Amino acid sequence: MKTKAIVNWSSGKDSALALYKILQEQQYEVMGLLTTINSTQQRISMHGVRSELLEKQAKSIGIPLYTIEMPEMPNMETYEELMRRTLDPFQQMGVTSSVFGDIFLEDLRAYREEKLASMGFEGIFPLWKMDTKTIIKEFLALGFKTIVTCVHDRYLDQKFVGRIIDEQFISDLPDEVDICGENGEFHTFTFDGPIFKEPIRFEIGEIVYRTYEKPKPLNNDNTGSETCHSEPNYGFWYCDLIPKP
């Protein structure tokens, strides 16, 4: 009997390749794609992709889509409570595994595994510790196509947003930027490849720049008090993708 799983679906390249690998293994029955949505903008969190395109992805893949509507800037307590409420019904469906496209961020994996274990779930990481150059080479060789929808201005400038990831894009990346954007340098929308019945059609809209207040980390000194340290704002370039029939 196959293990029932959900795939944490960002709409981008890493989650697409993770899903592909899970489906190829034939060990898991994927019960759904789970995506966090900005409740104000109705766009995929961080990626900035319209929810209509997300729905088209799920339809073309043929796996049910489930969304979690998050506030614009949720704190960790809000995020964790919403995740818990969302995962409870999956537990009733017999789902025991949650799949992620994470590659090498140890603290993020540890956080995910801790929270999942508290709810009776196991984290699955099909891309874990793979070389990111190998990942992008495999991704492109399989016929996946993806476009950059968002770049962090700390790492990349406007000229990188709205571009298809290909050999030229990879060649243009600065040496200090991870080729898969694993450190948050850029985010993508995958619109074609072996998991899709048909490509997702869209046209490129406007490119905009948005700034955000950096979350203030809490420093607990074990005395019951918590102190905050102010951090500079940070910004992202977004490329709007407009759905086409």
C-alpha positions, 0 to 999 in steps of 0.5 A: 500500500502506498504512503499518502502524502501532500506536496508543499507546492510553491509553483516553482521549479524545486517543488515541481522537481520534488513532485516529479521525483515522488511520482516516479518513485511510486511509493507515495499517493499524492493526495494534494498540492498545498500552497500558501496564498497572500490573503490580501493580494490573492497571490502565492506567498513570496512568488507573487504569482496570481492564484488563477495560474496556480489553479491552472497548474493544479488542473494540468497536473491533475492533483487537487489543490489546497490553499492556506490564506495567510495575512500579508506579514504573518507572525510565526504563531499565526503561521503555525496555527493556520498550518495546524488547522490545514493539516488536521483534515489531511490527517483524517484522510490518512496522510502521514507524509509532507513533501518539500523541495528544500535542498540544503537549509539545515535550520529550515528542515529541522524546523519543518520536521519538528513541527510536522512530528508534533502533528504526526507527520513525516517530512520528505525531502527528495532534493535534499543535499543534491548539488544545485548545479545538478538539480538545475541541469536535471530540471532542464533536461527533463523538459521543465520550463520555468520563469523568474517571477521575483528577485531579492534586490540584495542579490539580483537586480531588475534585469533578472526578473521575468526571464526564462531559466536557461543556460544564458540565465545561469551564465549571467548569475553572479558567482555568489548567487545559488543557481537554484536560488535556495537562499531566497535570491529568486523565485519561479513559476513552472509552466511546462514539463513532464508533470503537466498535461498541457503548458500553462499559458500566460503573458508577461505583465508589468514589473514592479518593486516592493519593499517590506519591513524586515521581521524583527527577531526576538532575543529571549534572554531566559528571564521572561523578557524579549528584546527586538532589534530593528533591521533595514527594510528589504525589497523585491522585483516582481514580474506579473504573469497574466493568465491566458485562455 
